[in-house]
Amino acid sequence: MAAAHAVAQSDKTVLIVDDNPALGGQIWRGEHKAFEPSPSRSWFTKVQTSAIQFLPGARVVSQPEVGLLIAETANGRYELRFRKLILATGAREQFLPFPGWTLPNVMGAGGLQALVKGGLPIAGQRVVVAGSGPLLLAVAAYLKKQGAEVLLIAEQAAFVRLSRFTLGLLADYSRAKQAFQLNRSLRRVPYHLSCWVVAAEGNNKLESVRLHQGRMVWDAACDYLACGYHLLPNLELPMLLGCKVQQGNVYVDDFQQTSLPGVYAAGESTGIGGLDLSLIEGQIAGLAAGGMLNEARRLFRARARLLRFAHLLNCTFALRHELKGLPTAETIVCRCEDVTFARLQAFDSWRAAKLQTRCGMGPCQGRICGPATEFLFDWQVESVRPPIFPARVDSLTRVSESESEGLVA
């Protein structure tokens, strides 16, 4: 949204292609319907009052040639021709397999929040929130506000790291204020550090979780487990296009341009940094793509400050070595193809495991098990091939212009 609005200040034709049905992504999901003043409201207004086209519910699945993307919607196939491209592919939660993690009602923290925003009734339900990262607090506060009984928050990071992170927040008034408000809304919810889920148990659906903290192990009866281990950049589309990836993030220059001329990237795909950094990067990318380089330079200092916070964030919530011991031999690691931890232990690379077990070849195309095996075995997921999402055959078959929708941006 920030990138599109920035480009729209030039004479360029601007198109937003979003795989969500409405603007806002995960952070501002559903907020386009709200009327009260808020930071999100101002951005919705900026975009909606600009000359920006919007293609909702569309997923880019392939690039048959340079400058052309194929996107699929529920209603058909679109050929998207572009002169400049800004990638804002965002991030997803990282999941680590443990016994029972495939039980119904064991969900990602952000995933459960999204379902509740979409109408899932949560009032009166007992919820354990676990994993790592500030998302846990935001999700817990949201679920509590919707009437859930949040039993506890289990954060795997240690006290020393959290203390440094808290001190870093004190230097930023707006973030310190947000943290204070979150803590205030969760003041009666136990917050356990150096704590993580070691197992989920139940018949047909979740009934309880087993938690580990120091020398203690105990069970907590619950209806839902919201569990996510911080965030991972969505790199599939940038990698498909040929963008350079460096240290797990899309490489960009000062103007957010990738290694490909005319292709820019902004937000979590360039490194996990949060909402404010994503908005600044989006604006810089949009201004640069629109040829307004001087205007883009004026945002460099603000971005540098937010990048320092992003570095602190990622150091604080880095995963601890003990989590590598979560899976047992029978624990399923690849849910799509039912591949267990024991089967994967026989291989020394992602490629070998994929060829012999089909790990990563299911509908999610390795989005869940790929990062899990990188952490558990120190493997490297090496390649991305089209389609990057499950797609209809007719979406991948080249047809004439008269048979498909064409859009230019």
N, C-alpha and C positions, 0 to 999 in steps of 0.2 A: 504494500500500500504506500509506504514512504517513497520507495523507488519510483513507482508509477506517477505519483503526484509530482515528484521532482522533474521527471522527464516531461510531464505535461506542460511545464512552464516554457518549454521550447515549442517549435512548430512540428514536432514529431507526432506520428500516429501511435497511440499507446494502447496496448491490449494486456489485460491481466488474465492469465490462465490459471485457474485455481481448482485443485481437486476437491475442495469443499463446496457445498451447495451455496454458501454465502461468504462474503468477505469476513475477515477477522482471524482466520487460522484457529489454532487451539487456544491461545491465550485469550482472545476476544470472541470465542465461539458464542453465538447467539446475542452478542451485545449490540448488533446492528438494529435490533428491535427496541433497545432501551432509549429513553428520552432524557434521562437526567444527565447533567454535565459530567464529563469524565474525559481523561486523556484519549480513550478509545473513541468517544463520541466525536471529538474534534477531528480525528483522522478519518472516520467514516464520512464526515461532512466534507472534508477536503477532497476525498476521492470522488464522492457522489456529485460534487458540484464542478468537477473538472471534465474535460473532454476525453474521458477514458472509457474504452470498451471493456466489457467483462464477459468472460466465458467461464461459467461455473461448472462444477462437477466434471471437470476434464482432467484426464491424466495423460501426460506425455509418455508414450511407450517406446518410441524409436526415432532415430534420425537417419532417414534413407540417403540424404545428401547434405552437404554443408549448407546451412541457411534454411533448412527445412526440417520441421518437427512434425511428427504424427501424434495427434492427441485423440483420445477416445472418450466419448461421453455415453450416457445411457441411450442417447438418441442417434448416435452415429459417429462418424470419423471426420476429423478436421485436419487439413493440411495448413500448418502455420509457417508462413514464410517471414523471415525477419532480416533486418539489417543490423540491429543491435539486440542483444539478448541479456537480460538480467535474471540470474538464477537465485531464487530465494526458497530453497528446498527445505529449510528448517531442520528439525531434529526429531528423533524418536527416543523413547526410553530404552535403557539398557536392561536386559533381563539376564539373570544368572539362574541356571537350573538347580533345583534342590528337590529332595523327595516330596512328592505331592504337589509340585507347582503347576501340574496340568489339571488339577481338580477344578470343577466349576466353582465360581466365586473367588478364585485366586486371579487377580487382575493387576495390570500395571496401575501405578498411582494416577498418572494422567489419564489412563484408559477408563478407570472407574469414574473420575471426574467428568470426562466427556460423556459417558453414559448417563450420569445423573443430569448433566446439562441437557441431554436429549430426552429426558423424561423418566429415567429409571427411578422408582420410588426407593428412597434410602432412609426416610424418617423411621426412627426406632431400631434401625439395624446396627449391630455391634461390628465395628470396623477396627482392624489393626492396620496402621500405616507403617511401612518399613522400607528400608533400602538406604539411599544416600542422596543428599543434595537439598537445596532450599525448596524444591518442588514439593517435598514431603510436607513441609509446614503449610504451604499454600493450599495443597489438596486437603489436608486435615482441617484447616480453617473453613474451607468451602463446604466440606461434608458436614461438619458440625453445624454450620449455619443452615444447612438443609435438613437438619433434624437428626442426623446420624449420631450414634453414641460412639465417639472415637475413644477406644480403650487406652491406646498408647501409641507413641511414635518411636520406632526403633531406628536409630541412625548409626551406621557402621563406622563413621569417622570418630576419631579419638578426641578427648577433651582438649588436648594441647592444640590440635589443628583448629578446632572450633573456636578456641579462645583467640587465636591469631585472626581468624576470620571476623570475629566480633569486633576486635580492635580496629580492623580495617573498615568496618561499617561506620564506626564513629566519626570517621573523617568525611563521610558523605551524609549530609543532613537528610536528604530525601530517602535514601536507603535505610538509614537508621530509623527514620519515622515509620517506614513500612515494616521493618523488623519489630519495632515496638508494638505496632498495631496487631501483627500476627501473634506475637507472644501474649499480648493481652487477651486476644480472642481464644487462646489455647491455654490459659493460665492453669486450668484444672486438669489438663491432659498430661500424663506422665511422659517425659521426654528422655529416653534412655540412649546414652552414648556408648560407643564400642559395643553395640548390640545388633544382632541380626537374626533372621529367621533361618532355622536349620531344617525344618520340615513342616509340611501342612498335612493335616490328617482329616479323614471323614469318609463316610460311606455315600458314594454317588455325588456328594458335594462337600464343600469345606465345612468342618465343624470346629476345628481348633488349629492353632499354630504353636510350634515349639520354638522358643527363643533362647538365644545364648548370649550371655554377658559375663565376661570374666570367668569365674568358676561356677556361675549359676546357670542352670538350664530349667526352664519352666514352661508349662503349657497355658495358653490363653484361649478360652472358648470364644468363638466369634462367628459372624455370618459372612464377612468379607475380609479379604486380605488385599490391601492396595500396596503393591511392592514394585519398586523400580530403583535401579542403581544409577542415578544421574542420567545424563543425556548423551546421545551419539549423533553426529552430523549425518544427514541423508546425502550420501555421496554418489548414489547410483547414476543419476542423470548427469552430473558434472563429469564423472568418469566415462560414461558412454560417449559424451561429446569429445572427450580427449583432454579435459582440463587437468593440469598438473595437480597432484595431491601430495601434500608435504606434512609429515607428522600427523596424519589422520584428518587433515583439514584441506579444503580447497585453497591452493596458493593464489593470493591476489597481490597486486601492487598498491601503491598509495591511493590510487583512484578506484580501488576495488575491481580492477580488471584482472581476469584470469590469465593463464598462459596463452589463451586463444584471443587474438585481436577481435575486439567488438563483443566479447562475451564477458560479462561481469558477474560477480557473486556477492551476496550480502546476507548477513544474518548468521544463523548457527552453522551453516555449511562451511563457513570460514573459521569456525572455532566457537565453542559454547561460551556465550557471554551474556545472555539475558536480553530482555526486551529493549532496554534503552540503547544498548550497543547495536542491536539489530536495526532499530529505527535510524540511528546515525549512519550506519553503513549503507542502508537502503537509500538514504538521501544523497550520500556521496556518490554511490553507483549511478543513481538516476541523473544527477547533475552532470557527471562525467559523460554518461551516454548521450546526454543532450547537448554536449559541447560546452557546458558552463563550468569550465575548470576552475576559474577564480572563485566562484561561489562554493565549489566543492572544497577548495583548500581552506576556507574559513571554518570548516567543520573538523579539520584534522586534530586540533588541540583537544576538543571534546572527545573525539574517538580515542585518542591516546590515553586520556584519563580513564575511560571505560575499559580499555584493553588491560590496563593495570589491574582493575578490579576483576576482570575475567580470568587473568592469570592466578590471582589469589583464590578465586572460586574453584578453579579446576585442581589446584594443588590441595585445597582443603578437603575436597570430596573424592580424591583419588582412591581407588579400591585397594583394600588391604589384602595382603597375601593369604591370610587365613580363609578368605572366601573361595579360593581355589579348591578347598577341601569339602565344599558343600555337596556335590553330587556323590551318590553311591554308584556301585556298578550297574544297578538296574534303573537308575534315573534316566529318563528320556531327555536328551539334549536337543535333538531335532524333532519337534512336535509334528511337523508336516509328514515326515517319513518314518516316524517312530524309531529313531536311531538312539540307542542307549549309550551312556558314558563308557561302558566296558567295550563296546564295539569300536568306538573312536580311539580308545587307548592303544589299539593295535597299529595305528598309523602315525607317521611323522610329519604329515603336511595336510593342509586343507584340500589340495587337489587329489591326493591319494584317497583320503577319506570320502570325498565326494564321488569319485569314480567307483569305489567299492561298496559304499553304503547308501548312496543317494542323499547323503546329508547336504542340505542346502538346495535341493532340487525340487522342493515342493512349492506350493502357492506363494509363500512369503519370499522365495528366492534367496534364502540365507539371511534375511534381515534380522531374524532372532538368533538362530544358531551360529551364524557367522561371527558376530562380535563375542558371543559366549565362548566359542572355541578359540578365538584370538586370546581371550583372557585366560582360559583354562590351560591351553596347550602352547601358548605363544606362537600360534600359527598366523599366517598372513593370507587374507582373502585377496586373490590376485586379479581377478578379471570381472568385468560386467558385460553382459551381452543382451541385445534386445530380444524380446520385450522386457523392460525393466519392471513391469507389472504384468500379471496375467491379462491377456488381451484376446479379443475375438479375432478369428482368422481373417475376416474381411478388413479389420483395422490394419493388418500387416501386409495386405496385398495392394500393390500399387494400382490405382484406378485412374481414369481420366478425370480432368477437372470438372466435367459435367456430372460425374457420379459422386463427388465428394465436396464437402464445404471447404472453401478456401478463405483464409484470413491473412492479412499482411500487417506487420508491425515493425 
